[in-house]
Amino acid sequence: MRYSLLQLTFIHLKEFVRQPAVFFWGFLFPVAMAWVLGVAFSNQSEPIHRIGILVESKSDSPTAVQWVQEALDKQNQLDVELVPMTSEEAIKAVKKGEIQLYLENSFTATSDWIFHFDPRNKEAERSYLYLKSFMMDLSDQVDSPNTVRPRFTLQEFQSIGTRYIDFLVPGMIGMGIMNSCLWGMGYGLVELRIRKLLRRMVASPMKKWEFLFGYFLSRLAATCLESAFLFGFVFIYFDSTVTGSWPALLAVFLSGNCAFAGLAVFLASRTDNSRVGNGLINTATLPMMILSGVFFSYRNFPEWCIHIIQMLPLTRLVDSLRGIFNLAYTMNDCLSSIVVMLSTGLVFSLLGLKVFRWH
């Protein structure tokens, strides 16, 4: 019994070693991902904490932020970027995820500070605690007998669109669309090929495009139900709502499904191994889940990364959904993203169908 168990173990190990693709996805791909994300997160040459400071107008910004910025520069606080903004600009930046909090102050060492942010946003809370500690230490350095320690007031975001949940929900819906298409449709096609069922499909009188389009419609229906259930929950429990155009929301939702369905067809076009299929789909989903601003703003990445991140299909989908939910985007505001996502789906679908293997 022990001998047979040992032989079976060696047989499975040999199967693993004899598949170069499995070796790549099991060993090389995780190392590559660790290297890319490690370089992106450890690059501290650019500011990563963008904090708004309220000013009456942009013409006031040089004098308004000078005292704080000089103090930060003297202590080499390179991970903080102060951005002068009017009140309207700050609210819009919060809704877009460009900043997590902003300050209101008369900008003297002994004045009161008002921090505007959502305490449930951990990134904003860390920035608040850091700045509070920094300003307290700075006031202690003022050598004057009449020095009054500054007071710090927390003003919690109350308006819809500024809370962390309002930032999170569009990202969750976008991620759900991506996973539903790539895993539900892409991996489903891989399983059908492994079980030799695609061969039976192509032998039937059915047209090939009808089979794939029917698969897409079934996943679209499932995605609609999943997204509606999530939105219904946050609508009832958190009072979240859609401030933008409902036709634009429908167009963005459909174009996002088209983009990822096309990518699913392309990734599953020739794969006949479950391990390789897992690796291909993880290659597509994991970087976008981390980089595309689902759970936190991609503005935290270095500047050279942001332009690349904004070209990812999930980034375009989430940014458009977030704009419709929180910034009252219309169809015109989302038109460029809709066209890009539809084009992405069309290109990947044509490439996938051209090389698609039915057996």
Secondary structure, 3 states (H helix, E strand, C coil): CHHHHHHHHHHHHHHHHCCHHHHHHHHHHHHHHHHHHHHHHHCCCCCCEEEEEECCCHHHHHHHHHHHHHHHHHCCCCCEEEEEECHHHHHHHHHHCCCCEEEEECCCCCCCEEEEECCCCHHHHHHHHHHHHHHHHHHHCCCCCCCCCCCEEEEECCCCCCCHHHHHHHHHHHHHHHHHHHHHHHHHHHHHHHCCHHHHHHHCCCCHHHHHHHHHHHHHHHHHHHHHHHHHHHHHHCCCCCCCCHHHHHHHHHHHHHHHHHHHHHHCCCCCCHHHHHHHHHHHHHHHHHHCCCCCCHHHCCHHHHHHHCCCHHHHHHHHHHHHHHCCCCHHHHHHHHHHHHHHHHHHHHHHHHHCCCC
